[in-house]
Every structure is written in C-alpha cells, then in structure tokens.
Amino acid sequence: MGGQGARHRGGAHGWCTRLVEKAVCFAYTLRWGVMGPSLQWHLGGGAGGIKHFRDHLMDPMERTFKVLGNPEITPQLKRTIAEAVLQEAGTRSVEQLAQEENDILVKLLALRVQQRGEPSGKEKAA
C-alpha cells in the first residue's frame, strides 16, 4: 500500500486531519519529490539497502497495515472527515488551494531541474 492509501485509511480511522496533513506535507512526501517510494525503501534499509529493508522491515510493515484494518465508511464518518478537511482548508477555496499547490509544484520542479537536469525520457519502468 502506498503512502496515499495509508493516509486515506488514517483519515478514515479518524486520525487528526491537521496532524496527518502536516506529516504528509513536511515529512515523507517531501522525500518523494526527490526519489519515489521504491528508492526511499532502498534508503530506509540503511547500508544494506533494499535487501535489509526486505528482510527486516517489510514484515513489521505488513503487520502495521493489517492493524489499520478497513474502516467502515458510515455517514457519520463521512461528516467527520468532511468537517476536518474544511477546518484544515480554513478560508481557502478549492480554487485557491489548487493554485497554492500548483505554485509550490512549479517551484519544486524548477529546483529539481536545476539540481539534476531534466528527465531524459529514456527512463525504463521496472
């Protein structure tokens, strides 16, 4: 399960939306702008890389996913999530949030191109 799936499950379990938003914006997803989740797993394995991650961290990660379970999406849960999201958005409209996101993404992409150059288009999928 990817980070988005875990985030959505966390929200559906009623985790504090503000804390989840901050964790996503200022922690692990920042790293995904530099390297994707697969290379982050490789880094997460330390000196042993993906093999250490596979052998020592994937099983505990799987147990964590099982503990999260599959929440029942009830009308009350839908209301709770919507209220928390609207509180986090504050006075910003959907259009304002989209513009904010786009502005940040353009700046991040420009920085990435500056640091690593443009993608060649010859990258191969695994």
N, CA, C and O atoms as a Tinker XYZ file with bonds, in Angstrom:
   504  protein
     1  N      0.855000   -1.166000    0.000000    73     2
     2  CA     0.000000    0.000000    0.000000    64     1     3
     3  C      0.898000    1.224000    0.000000    63     2     4     5
     4  O      1.881000    1.290000    0.738000    81     3
     5  N      0.554000    2.175000   -0.821000    73     3     6
     6  CA     1.336000    3.390000   -0.895000    64     5     7
     7  C      0.975000    4.362000    0.211000    63     6     8     9
     8  O      0.047000    4.137000    0.987000    81     7
     9  N      1.726000    5.442000    0.264000    73     7    10
    10  CA     1.507000    6.464000    1.271000    64     9    11
    11  C      0.122000    7.072000    1.187000    63    10    12    13
    12  O     -0.486000    7.390000    2.208000    81    11
    13  N     -0.381000    7.235000   -0.038000    73    11    14
    14  CA    -1.716000    7.805000   -0.169000    64    13    15
    15  C     -2.757000    6.879000    0.428000    63    14    16    17
    16  O     -3.685000    7.326000    1.102000    81    15
    17  N     -2.603000    5.595000    0.179000    73    15    18
    18  CA    -3.561000    4.641000    0.739000    64    17    19
    19  C     -3.542000    4.658000    2.254000    63    18    20    21
    20  O     -4.592000    4.640000    2.896000    81    19
    21  N     -2.333000    4.693000    2.831000    73    19    22
    22  CA    -2.212000    4.731000    4.290000    64    21    23
    23  C     -2.798000    6.020000    4.837000    63    22    24    25
    24  O     -3.449000    6.012000    5.882000    81    23
    25  N     -2.574000    7.120000    4.145000    73    23    26
    26  CA    -3.102000    8.412000    4.585000    64    25    27
    27  C     -4.617000    8.394000    4.558000    63    26    28    29
    28  O     -5.269000    8.872000    5.486000    81    27
    29  N     -5.181000    7.837000    3.481000    73    27    30
    30  CA    -6.642000    7.795000    3.378000    64    29    31
    31  C     -7.233000    6.881000    4.450000    63    30    32    33
    32  O     -8.272000    7.195000    5.031000    81    31
    33  N     -6.580000    5.761000    4.711000    73    31    34
    34  CA    -7.067000    4.882000    5.776000    64    33    35
    35  C     -6.979000    5.579000    7.119000    63    34    36    37
    36  O     -7.889000    5.487000    7.942000    81    35
    37  N     -5.859000    6.287000    7.334000    73    35    38
    38  CA    -5.709000    7.016000    8.600000    64    37    39
    39  C     -6.817000    8.023000    8.781000    63    38    40    41
    40  O     -7.384000    8.137000    9.868000    81    39
    41  N     -7.130000    8.751000    7.732000    73    39    42
    42  CA    -8.224000    9.718000    7.797000    64    41    43
    43  C     -9.547000    9.039000    8.065000    63    42    44    45
    44  O    -10.376000    9.546000    8.821000    81    43
    45  N     -9.743000    7.893000    7.445000    73    43    46
    46  CA   -10.996000    7.167000    7.631000    64    45    47
    47  C    -11.096000    6.585000    9.039000    63    46    48    49
    48  O    -12.197000    6.348000    9.538000    81    47
    49  N     -9.968000    6.360000    9.670000    73    47    50
    50  CA    -9.982000    5.892000   11.057000    64    49    51
    51  C    -10.161000    7.046000   12.029000    63    50    52    53
    52  O    -10.244000    6.833000   13.238000    81    51
    53  N    -10.221000    8.278000   11.505000    73    51    54
    54  CA   -10.474000    9.422000   12.357000    64    53    55
    55  C     -9.226000   10.061000   12.938000    63    54    56    57
    56  O     -9.317000   10.837000   13.890000    81    55
    57  N     -8.040000    9.742000   12.372000    73    55    58
    58  CA    -6.835000   10.404000   12.849000    64    57    59
    59  C     -6.984000   11.892000   12.620000    63    58    60    61
    60  O     -7.684000   12.313000   11.699000    81    59
    61  N     -6.349000   12.675000   13.428000    73    59    62
    62  CA    -6.432000   14.129000   13.351000    64    61    63
    63  C     -5.974000   14.610000   11.975000    63    62    64    65
    64  O     -4.814000   14.436000   11.602000    81    63
    65  N     -6.885000   15.208000   11.235000    73    63    66
    66  CA    -6.583000   15.635000    9.877000    64    65    67
    67  C     -5.433000   16.626000    9.847000    63    66    68    69
    68  O     -4.557000   16.520000    8.989000    81    67
    69  N     -5.415000   17.569000   10.745000    73    67    70
    70  CA    -4.349000   18.579000   10.739000    64    69    71
    71  C     -2.977000   17.929000   10.919000    63    70    72    73
    72  O     -2.027000   18.283000   10.220000    81    71
    73  N     -2.870000   16.994000   11.840000    73    71    74
    74  CA    -1.587000   16.318000   12.062000    64    73    75
    75  C     -1.182000   15.479000   10.851000    63    74    76    77
    76  O     -0.014000   15.460000   10.463000    81    75
    77  N     -2.146000   14.792000   10.263000    73    75    78
    78  CA    -1.846000   13.985000    9.077000    64    77    79
    79  C     -1.397000   14.894000    7.939000    63    78    80    81
    80  O     -0.426000   14.584000    7.250000    81    79
    81  N     -2.089000   16.008000    7.735000    73    79    82
    82  CA    -1.709000   16.940000    6.665000    64    81    83
    83  C     -0.290000   17.449000    6.871000    63    82    84    85
    84  O      0.487000   17.502000    5.918000    81    83
    85  N      0.058000   17.820000    8.086000    73    83    86
    86  CA     1.407000   18.324000    8.369000    64    85    87
    87  C      2.446000   17.231000    8.150000    63    86    88    89
    88  O      3.502000   17.486000    7.570000    81    87
    89  N      2.158000   16.033000    8.604000    73    87    90
    90  CA     3.107000   14.933000    8.424000    64    89    91
    91  C      3.347000   14.652000    6.943000    63    90    92    93
    92  O      4.481000   14.417000    6.525000    81    91
    93  N      2.289000   14.678000    6.165000    73    91    94
    94  CA     2.413000   14.413000    4.734000    64    93    95
    95  C      3.154000   15.548000    4.035000    63    94    96    97
    96  O      4.040000   15.294000    3.219000    81    95
    97  N      2.809000   16.787000    4.341000    73    95    98
    98  CA     3.404000   17.942000    3.649000    64    97    99
    99  C      4.843000   18.211000    4.038000    63    98   100   101
   100  O      5.638000   18.654000    3.210000    81    99
   101  N      5.189000   17.945000    5.295000    73    99   102
   102  CA     6.509000   18.337000    5.772000    64   101   103
   103  C      7.407000   17.157000    6.119000    63   102   104   105
   104  O      8.487000   17.353000    6.676000    81   103
   105  N      6.989000   15.952000    5.806000    73   103   106
   106  CA     7.826000   14.802000    6.159000    64   105   107
   107  C      8.027000   13.898000    4.948000    63   106   108   109
   108  O      8.746000   14.252000    4.013000    81   107
   109  N      7.394000   12.738000    4.968000    73   107   110
   110  CA     7.776000   11.730000    3.988000    64   109   111
   111  C      7.470000   12.085000    2.541000    63   110   112   113
   112  O      8.231000   11.673000    1.666000    81   111
   113  N      6.436000   12.800000    2.239000    73   111   114
   114  CA     6.174000   13.081000    0.821000    64   113   115
   115  C      7.151000   14.088000    0.243000    63   114   116   117
   116  O      7.333000   14.125000   -0.974000    81   115
   117  N      7.781000   14.901000    1.067000    73   115   118
   118  CA     8.841000   15.768000    0.549000    64   117   119
   119  C      9.929000   14.916000   -0.091000    63   118   120   121
   120  O     10.471000   15.264000   -1.140000    81   119
   121  N     10.235000   13.815000    0.544000    73   119   122
   122  CA    11.259000   12.920000    0.009000    64   121   123
   123  C     10.833000   12.333000   -1.337000    63   122   124   125
   124  O     11.679000   12.082000   -2.195000    81   123
   125  N      9.527000   12.112000   -1.531000    73   123   126
   126  CA     9.058000   11.540000   -2.781000    64   125   127
   127  C      9.201000   12.505000   -3.951000    63   126   128   129
   128  O      9.160000   12.083000   -5.106000    81   127
   129  N      9.366000   13.788000   -3.668000    73   127   130
   130  CA     9.650000   14.742000   -4.726000    64   129   131
   131  C     11.075000   14.623000   -5.226000    63   130   132   133
   132  O     11.412000   15.118000   -6.302000    81   131
   133  N     11.908000   13.963000   -4.437000    73   131   134
   134  CA    13.310000   13.763000   -4.804000    64   133   135
   135  C     13.506000   12.351000   -5.350000    63   134   136   137
   136  O     14.140000   12.164000   -6.388000    81   135
   137  N     12.967000   11.374000   -4.655000    73   135   138
   138  CA    13.030000    9.970000   -5.066000    64   137   139
   139  C     11.685000    9.342000   -4.741000    63   138   140   141
   140  O     11.044000    9.705000   -3.755000    81   139
   141  N     11.273000    8.423000   -5.551000    73   139   142
   142  CA     9.996000    7.753000   -5.334000    64   141   143
   143  C     10.045000    6.783000   -4.163000    63   142   144   145
   144  O     11.102000    6.579000   -3.565000    81   143
   145  N      8.901000    6.184000   -3.835000    73   143   146
   146  CA     8.822000    5.306000   -2.670000    64   145   147
   147  C      9.745000    4.095000   -2.761000    63   146   148   149
   148  O     10.231000    3.625000   -1.733000    81   147
   149  N      9.999000    3.579000   -3.955000    73   147   150
   150  CA    10.874000    2.405000   -4.066000    64   149   151
   151  C     12.296000    2.737000   -3.644000    63   150   152   153
   152  O     12.911000    1.990000   -2.882000    81   151
   153  N     12.822000    3.856000   -4.136000    73   151   154
   154  CA    14.175000    4.249000   -3.719000    64   153   155
   155  C     14.197000    4.672000   -2.251000    63   154   156   157
   156  O     15.224000    4.528000   -1.589000    81   155
   157  N     13.083000    5.190000   -1.733000    73   155   158
   158  CA    13.027000    5.510000   -0.310000    64   157   159
   159  C     13.121000    4.235000    0.525000    63   158   160   161
   160  O     13.736000    4.247000    1.591000    81   159
   161  N     12.527000    3.144000    0.065000    73   159   162
   162  CA    12.674000    1.864000    0.758000    64   161   163
   163  C     14.144000    1.452000    0.753000    63   162   164   165
   164  O     14.669000    0.971000    1.757000    81   163
   165  N     14.799000    1.649000   -0.394000    73   163   166
   166  CA    16.216000    1.304000   -0.524000    64   165   167
   167  C     17.030000    2.106000    0.496000    63   166   168   169
   168  O     17.880000    1.544000    1.186000    81   167
   169  N     16.780000    3.398000    0.592000    73   167   170
   170  CA    17.466000    4.235000    1.582000    64   169   171
   171  C     17.096000    3.823000    2.999000    63   170   172   173
   172  O     17.938000    3.835000    3.897000    81   171
   173  N     15.829000    3.459000    3.195000    73   171   174
   174  CA    15.349000    3.067000    4.519000    64   173   175
   175  C     16.030000    1.828000    5.062000    63   174   176   177
   176  O     16.031000    1.595000    6.271000    81   175
   177  N     16.611000    1.029000    4.176000    73   175   178
   178  CA    17.341000   -0.161000    4.604000    64   177   179
   179  C     18.743000    0.130000    5.093000    63   178   180   181
   180  O     19.484000   -0.784000    5.455000    81   179
   181  N     19.113000    1.420000    5.105000    73   179   182
   182  CA    20.455000    1.787000    5.566000    64   181   183
   183  C     21.518000    1.235000    4.635000    63   182   184   185
   184  O     21.297000    1.105000    3.432000    81   183
   185  N     22.678000    0.911000    5.202000    73   183   186
   186  CA    23.803000    0.437000    4.390000    64   185   187
   187  C     23.448000   -0.828000    3.614000    63   186   188   189
   188  O     24.012000   -1.081000    2.550000    81   187
   189  N     22.518000   -1.624000    4.140000    73   187   190
   190  CA    22.102000   -2.858000    3.467000    64   189   191
   191  C     21.077000   -2.641000    2.369000    63   190   192   193
   192  O     20.720000   -3.579000    1.656000    81   191
   193  N     20.600000   -1.405000    2.225000    73   191   194
   194  CA    19.681000   -1.070000    1.142000    64   193   195
   195  C     18.393000   -1.873000    1.161000    63   194   196   197
   196  O     17.895000   -2.258000    2.219000    81   195
   197  N     17.863000   -2.118000   -0.033000    73   195   198
   198  CA    16.556000   -2.759000   -0.174000    64   197   199
   199  C     16.563000   -4.179000    0.384000    63   198   200   201
   200  O     15.535000   -4.654000    0.868000    81   199
   201  N     17.705000   -4.866000    0.325000    73   199   202
   202  CA    17.748000   -6.229000    0.853000    64   201   203
   203  C     17.540000   -6.226000    2.367000    63   202   204   205
   204  O     16.825000   -7.079000    2.893000    81   203
   205  N     18.159000   -5.276000    3.070000    73   203   206
   206  CA    17.938000   -5.174000    4.516000    64   205   207
   207  C     16.494000   -4.770000    4.793000    63   206   208   209
   208  O     15.850000   -5.316000    5.689000    81   207
   209  N     15.996000   -3.817000    4.024000    73   207   210
   210  CA    14.605000   -3.386000    4.188000    64   209   211
   211  C     13.666000   -4.576000    4.007000    63   210   212   213
   212  O     12.761000   -4.796000    4.812000    81   211
   213  N     13.895000   -5.343000    2.934000    73   211   214
   214  CA    13.055000   -6.512000    2.646000    64   213   215
   215  C     13.107000   -7.522000    3.783000    63   214   216   217
   216  O     12.075000   -8.011000    4.242000    81   215
   217  N     14.316000   -7.826000    4.230000    73   215   218
   218  CA    14.489000   -8.893000    5.211000    64   217   219
   219  C     14.092000   -8.497000    6.634000    63   218   220   221
   220  O     13.727000   -9.359000    7.434000    81   219
   221  N     14.158000   -7.210000    6.956000    73   219   222
   222  CA    13.944000   -6.801000    8.346000    64   221   223
   223  C     12.773000   -5.849000    8.572000    63   222   224   225
   224  O     12.303000   -5.717000    9.702000    81   223
   225  N     12.300000   -5.192000    7.538000    73   223   226
   226  CA    11.280000   -4.160000    7.750000    64   225   227
   227  C      9.951000   -4.432000    7.058000    63   226   228   229
   228  O      8.925000   -3.890000    7.471000    81   227
   229  N      9.945000   -5.252000    6.021000    73   227   230
   230  CA     8.682000   -5.479000    5.309000    64   229   231
   231  C      7.664000   -6.245000    6.140000    63   230   232   233
   232  O      6.474000   -5.937000    6.083000    81   231
   233  N      8.102000   -7.238000    6.912000    73   231   234
   234  CA     7.143000   -7.986000    7.737000    64   233   235
   235  C      6.493000   -7.103000    8.795000    63   234   236   237
   236  O      5.271000   -7.142000    8.940000    81   235
   237  N      7.267000   -6.301000    9.549000    73   235   238
   238  CA     6.611000   -5.389000   10.503000    64   237   239
   239  C      5.695000   -4.380000    9.804000    63   238   240   241
   240  O      4.652000   -4.006000   10.340000    81   239
   241  N      6.087000   -3.949000    8.620000    73   239   242
   242  CA     5.261000   -3.000000    7.870000    64   241   243
   243  C      3.921000   -3.659000    7.503000    63   242   244   245
   244  O      2.867000   -3.030000    7.589000    81   243
   245  N      3.980000   -4.919000    7.098000    73   243   246
   246  CA     2.752000   -5.635000    6.763000    64   245   247
   247  C      1.844000   -5.755000    7.982000    63   246   248   249
   248  O      0.630000   -5.589000    7.867000    81   247
   249  N      2.414000   -6.037000    9.137000    73   247   250
   250  CA     1.610000   -6.129000   10.359000    64   249   251
   251  C      0.936000   -4.796000   10.675000    63   250   252   253
   252  O     -0.215000   -4.757000   11.109000    81   251
   253  N      1.663000   -3.711000   10.453000    73   251   254
   254  CA     1.082000   -2.384000   10.681000    64   253   255
   255  C     -0.111000   -2.167000    9.761000    63   254   256   257
   256  O     -1.144000   -1.658000   10.197000    81   255
   257  N      0.019000   -2.547000    8.499000    73   255   258
   258  CA    -1.091000   -2.387000    7.558000    64   257   259
   259  C     -2.299000   -3.193000    8.003000    63   258   260   261
   260  O     -3.433000   -2.730000    7.878000    81   259
   261  N     -2.072000   -4.391000    8.522000    73   259   262
   262  CA    -3.185000   -5.225000    8.982000    64   261   263
   263  C     -3.886000   -4.592000   10.178000    63   262   264   265
   264  O     -5.110000   -4.667000   10.291000    81   263
   265  N     -3.117000   -3.969000   11.072000    73   263   266
   266  CA    -3.693000   -3.326000   12.244000    64   265   267
   267  C     -4.597000   -2.169000   11.825000    63   266   268   269
   268  O     -5.617000   -1.906000   12.462000    81   267
   269  N     -4.213000   -1.477000   10.743000    73   267   270
   270  CA    -5.036000   -0.364000   10.269000    64   269   271
   271  C     -6.429000   -0.837000    9.878000    63   270   272   273
   272  O     -7.408000   -0.109000   10.040000    81   271
   273  N     -6.511000   -2.053000    9.364000    73   271   274
   274  CA    -7.802000   -2.606000    9.002000    64   273   275
   275  C     -8.498000   -1.827000    7.903000    63   274   276   277
   276  O     -7.905000   -0.966000    7.253000    81   275
   277  N     -9.745000   -2.141000    7.714000    73   275   278
   278  CA   -10.569000   -1.492000    6.706000    64   277   279
   279  C    -11.759000   -0.845000    7.396000    63   278   280   281
   280  O    -12.719000   -1.528000    7.753000    81   279
   281  N    -11.701000    0.453000    7.583000    73   279   282
   282  CA   -12.794000    1.118000    8.301000    64   281   283
   283  C    -14.102000    1.072000    7.511000    63   282   284   285
   284  O    -14.107000    1.046000    6.281000    81   283
   285  N    -15.185000    1.063000    8.239000    73   283   286
   286  CA   -16.498000    1.142000    7.614000    64   285   287
   287  C    -16.805000    2.614000    7.360000    63   286   288   289
   288  O    -16.757000    3.436000    8.275000    81   287
   289  N    -17.118000    2.932000    6.123000    73   287   290
   290  CA   -17.396000    4.318000    5.743000    64   289   291
   291  C    -18.878000    4.597000    6.006000    63   290   292   293
   292  O    -19.731000    4.351000    5.153000    81   291
   293  N    -19.158000    5.103000    7.176000    73   291   294
   294  CA   -20.528000    5.392000    7.589000    64   293   295
   295  C    -20.867000    6.853000    7.280000    63   294   296   297
   296  O    -19.961000    7.647000    7.027000    81   295
   297  N    -22.140000    7.221000    7.294000    73   295   298
   298  CA   -22.495000    8.635000    7.112000    64   297   299
   299  C    -21.826000    9.534000    8.154000    63   298   300   301
   300  O    -21.401000   10.642000    7.827000    81   299
   301  N    -21.727000    9.075000    9.397000    73   299   302
   302  CA   -21.072000    9.864000   10.445000    64   301   303
   303  C    -19.593000   10.055000   10.127000    63   302   304   305
   304  O    -19.063000   11.154000   10.293000    81   303
   305  N    -18.923000    8.997000    9.671000    73   303   306
   306  CA   -17.504000    9.102000    9.329000    64   305   307
   307  C    -17.310000   10.077000    8.171000    63   306   308   309
   308  O    -16.366000   10.867000    8.175000    81   307
   309  N    -18.191000   10.024000    7.190000    73   307   310
   310  CA   -18.118000   10.959000    6.063000    64   309   311
   311  C    -18.232000   12.404000    6.553000    63   310   312   313
   312  O    -17.482000   13.276000    6.114000    81   311
   313  N    -19.173000   12.648000    7.465000    73   311   314
   314  CA   -19.338000   14.003000    8.021000    64   313   315
   315  C    -18.098000   14.433000    8.793000    63   314   316   317
   316  O    -17.627000   15.561000    8.648000    81   315
   317  N    -17.576000   13.531000    9.610000    73   315   318
   318  CA   -16.397000   13.839000   10.422000    64   317   319
   319  C    -15.209000   14.201000    9.544000    63   318   320   321
   320  O    -14.509000   15.177000    9.815000    81   319
   321  N    -14.980000   13.425000    8.500000    73   319   322
   322  CA   -13.865000   13.691000    7.591000    64   321   323
   323  C    -14.076000   15.018000    6.880000    63   322   324   325
   324  O    -13.159000   15.837000    6.808000    81   323
   325  N    -15.270000   15.237000    6.358000    73   323   326
   326  CA   -15.545000   16.483000    5.627000    64   325   327
   327  C    -15.357000   17.698000    6.534000    63   326   328   329
   328  O    -14.791000   18.704000    6.106000    81   327
   329  N    -15.819000   17.619000    7.765000    73   327   330
   330  CA   -15.672000   18.735000    8.705000    64   329   331
   331  C    -14.198000   19.007000    8.996000    63   330   332   333
   332  O    -13.778000   20.164000    9.038000    81   331
   333  N    -13.416000   17.958000    9.196000    73   331   334
   334  CA   -11.994000   18.121000    9.489000    64   333   335
   335  C    -11.254000   18.718000    8.295000    63   334   336   337
   336  O    -10.384000   19.572000    8.470000    81   335
   337  N    -11.591000   18.280000    7.094000    73   335   338
   338  CA   -10.946000   18.808000    5.890000    64   337   339
   339  C    -11.288000   20.285000    5.713000    63   338   340   341
   340  O    -10.410000   21.091000    5.402000    81   339
   341  N    -12.545000   20.642000    5.906000    73   339   342
   342  CA   -12.949000   22.048000    5.772000    64   341   343
   343  C    -12.268000   22.923000    6.818000    63   342   344   345
   344  O    -11.912000   24.067000    6.539000    81   343
   345  N    -12.088000   22.386000    8.017000    73   343   346
   346  CA   -11.377000   23.135000    9.055000    64   345   347
   347  C     -9.931000   23.356000    8.639000    63   346   348   349
   348  O     -9.396000   24.450000    8.817000    81   347
   349  N     -9.299000   22.338000    8.093000    73   347   350
   350  CA    -7.909000   22.464000    7.644000    64   349   351
   351  C     -7.794000   23.455000    6.490000    63   350   352   353
   352  O     -6.830000   24.218000    6.428000    81   351
   353  N     -8.755000   23.456000    5.583000    73   351   354
   354  CA    -8.726000   24.380000    4.440000    64   353   355
   355  C     -8.922000   25.822000    4.893000    63   354   356   357
   356  O     -8.445000   26.757000    4.250000    81   355
   357  N     -9.619000   25.987000    5.990000    73   355   358
   358  CA    -9.859000   27.341000    6.501000    64   357   359
   359  C    -10.672000   28.152000    5.516000    63   358   360   361
   360  O    -11.696000   27.688000    5.015000    81   359
   361  N    -10.222000   29.358000    5.237000    73   359   362
   362  CA   -10.966000   30.246000    4.338000    64   361   363
   363  C    -10.570000   30.066000    2.871000    63   362   364   365
   364  O    -11.115000   30.735000    1.993000    81   363
   365  N     -9.625000   29.165000    2.608000    73   363   366
   366  CA    -9.162000   28.964000    1.226000    64   365   367
   367  C    -10.173000   28.135000    0.442000    63   366   368   369
   368  O    -10.622000   27.083000    0.897000    81   367
   369  N    -10.524000   28.628000   -0.745000    73   367   370
   370  CA   -11.434000   27.899000   -1.635000    64   369   371
   371  C    -10.678000   26.753000   -2.311000    63   370   372   373
   372  O     -9.452000   26.677000   -2.240000    81   371
   373  N    -11.421000   25.875000   -2.959000    73   371   374
   374  CA   -10.801000   24.792000   -3.719000    64   373   375
   375  C     -9.871000   25.386000   -4.777000    63   374   376   377
   376  O     -8.762000   24.893000   -4.980000    81   375
   377  N    -10.321000   26.435000   -5.443000    73   375   378
   378  CA    -9.503000   27.074000   -6.472000    64   377   379
   379  C     -8.227000   27.654000   -5.878000    63   378   380   381
   380  O     -7.159000   27.540000   -6.479000    81   379
   381  N     -8.324000   28.275000   -4.707000    73   379   382
   382  CA    -7.128000   28.831000   -4.053000    64   381   383
   383  C     -6.163000   27.722000   -3.634000    63   382   384   385
   384  O     -4.950000   27.862000   -3.786000    81   383
   385  N     -6.696000   26.635000   -3.113000    73   383   386
   386  CA    -5.842000   25.512000   -2.733000    64   385   387
   387  C     -5.145000   24.918000   -3.956000    63   386   388   389
   388  O     -3.963000   24.581000   -3.900000    81   387
   389  N     -5.878000   24.791000   -5.055000    73   387   390
   390  CA    -5.287000   24.251000   -6.290000    64   389   391
   391  C     -4.174000   25.170000   -6.789000    63   390   392   393
   392  O     -3.129000   24.691000   -7.231000    81   391
   393  N     -4.386000   26.476000   -6.722000    73   391   394
   394  CA    -3.354000   27.416000   -7.162000    64   393   395
   395  C     -2.131000   27.342000   -6.255000    63   394   396   397
   396  O     -0.995000   27.372000   -6.727000    81   395
   397  N     -2.373000   27.246000   -4.951000    73   395   398
   398  CA    -1.274000   27.117000   -3.992000    64   397   399
   399  C     -0.449000   25.865000   -4.297000    63   398   400   401
   400  O      0.781000   25.901000   -4.312000    81   399
   401  N     -1.145000   24.772000   -4.535000    73   399   402
   402  CA    -0.469000   23.514000   -4.862000    64   401   403
   403  C      0.346000   23.664000   -6.144000    63   402   404   405
   404  O      1.510000   23.267000   -6.196000    81   403
   405  N     -0.267000   24.236000   -7.172000    73   403   406
   406  CA     0.427000   24.402000   -8.453000    64   405   407
   407  C      1.654000   25.289000   -8.314000    63   406   408   409
   408  O      2.704000   24.981000   -8.878000    81   407
   409  N      1.540000   26.377000   -7.576000    73   407   410
   410  CA     2.681000   27.283000   -7.377000    64   409   411
   411  C      3.850000   26.555000   -6.719000    63   410   412   413
   412  O      4.998000   26.706000   -7.137000    81   411
   413  N      3.554000   25.775000   -5.703000    73   411   414
   414  CA     4.607000   25.039000   -4.998000    64   413   415
   415  C      5.210000   23.975000   -5.902000    63   414   416   417
   416  O      6.430000   23.819000   -5.940000    81   415
   417  N      4.376000   23.243000   -6.629000    73   415   418
   418  CA     4.887000   22.202000   -7.520000    64   417   419
   419  C      5.790000   22.774000   -8.604000    63   418   420   421
   420  O      6.830000   22.190000   -8.907000    81   419
   421  N      5.412000   23.903000   -9.193000    73   419   422
   422  CA     6.238000   24.527000  -10.226000    64   421   423
   423  C      7.607000   24.895000   -9.648000    63   422   424   425
   424  O      8.635000   24.682000  -10.292000    81   423
   425  N      7.617000   25.445000   -8.439000    73   423   426
   426  CA     8.895000   25.815000   -7.807000    64   425   427
   427  C      9.730000   24.580000   -7.477000    63   426   428   429
   428  O     10.947000   24.584000   -7.661000    81   427
   429  N      9.077000   23.524000   -6.989000    73   427   430
   430  CA     9.807000   22.287000   -6.703000    64   429   431
   431  C     10.383000   21.673000   -7.971000    63   430   432   433
   432  O     11.523000   21.209000   -7.980000    81   431
   433  N      9.596000   21.670000   -9.039000    73   431   434
   434  CA    10.093000   21.122000  -10.303000    64   433   435
   435  C     11.264000   21.937000  -10.840000    63   434   436   437
   436  O     12.235000   21.371000  -11.342000    81   435
   437  N     11.180000   23.258000  -10.739000    73   435   438
   438  CA    12.283000   24.110000  -11.195000    64   437   439
   439  C     13.546000   23.821000  -10.394000    63   438   440   441
   440  O     14.637000   23.753000  -10.960000    81   439
   441  N     13.408000   23.651000   -9.093000    73   439   442
   442  CA    14.558000   23.337000   -8.256000    64   441   443
   443  C     15.132000   21.971000   -8.625000    63   442   444   445
   444  O     16.349000   21.797000   -8.690000    81   443
   445  N     14.261000   21.020000   -8.862000    73   443   446
   446  CA    14.724000   19.681000   -9.227000    64   445   447
   447  C     15.489000   19.706000  -10.537000    63   446   448   449
   448  O     16.547000   19.086000  -10.647000    81   447
   449  N     14.967000   20.420000  -11.540000    73   447   450
   450  CA    15.657000   20.527000  -12.825000    64   449   451
   451  C     17.007000   21.212000  -12.626000    63   450   452   453
   452  O     18.004000   20.810000  -13.227000    81   451
   453  N     17.039000   22.228000  -11.797000    73   451   454
   454  CA    18.286000   22.947000  -11.514000    64   453   455
   455  C     19.320000   22.005000  -10.890000    63   454   456   457
   456  O     20.502000   22.078000  -11.224000    81   455
   457  N     18.887000   21.134000   -9.996000    73   455   458
   458  CA    19.803000   20.243000   -9.283000    64   457   459
   459  C     20.194000   19.004000  -10.093000    63   458   460   461
   460  O     21.336000   18.550000  -10.016000    81   459
   461  N     19.258000   18.458000  -10.864000    73   459   462
   462  CA    19.502000   17.164000  -11.513000    64   461   463
   463  C     19.342000   17.195000  -13.013000    63   462   464   465
   464  O     19.619000   16.193000  -13.672000    81   463
   465  N     18.914000   18.283000  -13.569000    73   463   466
   466  CA    18.658000   18.333000  -15.008000    64   465   467
   467  C     17.290000   17.771000  -15.330000    63   466   468   469
   468  O     16.620000   17.185000  -14.479000    81   467
   469  N     16.896000   17.959000  -16.553000    73   467   470
   470  CA    15.579000   17.477000  -16.977000    64   469   471
   471  C     15.612000   15.980000  -17.195000    63   470   472   473
   472  O     16.657000   15.428000  -17.542000    81   471
   473  N     14.469000   15.303000  -16.995000    73   471   474
   474  CA    14.409000   13.867000  -17.285000    64   473   475
   475  C     14.682000   13.633000  -18.766000    63   474   476   477
   476  O     14.254000   14.413000  -19.616000    81   475
   477  N     15.395000   12.557000  -19.064000    73   475   478
   478  CA    15.754000   12.276000  -20.446000    64   477   479
   479  C     14.601000   11.702000  -21.247000    63   478   480   481
   480  O     14.614000   11.756000  -22.476000    81   479
   481  N     13.611000   11.155000  -20.571000    73   479   482
   482  CA    12.521000   10.489000  -21.272000    64   481   483
   483  C     12.878000    9.053000  -21.629000    63   482   484   485
   484  O     12.060000    8.329000  -22.196000    81   483
   485  N     14.110000    8.636000  -21.294000    73   483   486
   486  CA    14.563000    7.280000  -21.620000    64   485   487
   487  C     14.535000    6.365000  -20.416000    63   486   488   489
   488  O     15.015000    5.234000  -20.487000    81   487
   489  N     13.973000    6.844000  -19.295000    73   487   490
   490  CA    13.900000    6.025000  -18.099000    64   489   491
   491  C     13.020000    4.816000  -18.383000    63   490   492   493
   492  O     12.018000    4.908000  -19.094000    81   491
   493  N     13.411000    3.690000  -17.819000    73   491   494
   494  CA    12.670000    2.445000  -18.033000    64   493   495
   495  C     11.889000    2.088000  -16.781000    63   494   496   497
   496  O     12.374000    2.252000  -15.662000    81   495
   497  N     10.688000    1.605000  -16.982000    73   495   498
   498  CA     9.872000    1.130000  -15.871000    64   497   499
   499  C     10.414000   -0.200000  -15.386000    63   498   500   501
   500  O     10.926000   -1.000000  -16.168000    81   499
   501  N     10.295000   -0.425000  -14.087000    73   499   502
   502  CA    10.784000   -1.698000  -13.514000    64   501   503
   503  C      9.818000   -2.808000  -13.836000    63   502   504
   504  O     10.043000   -3.954000  -13.447000    81   503
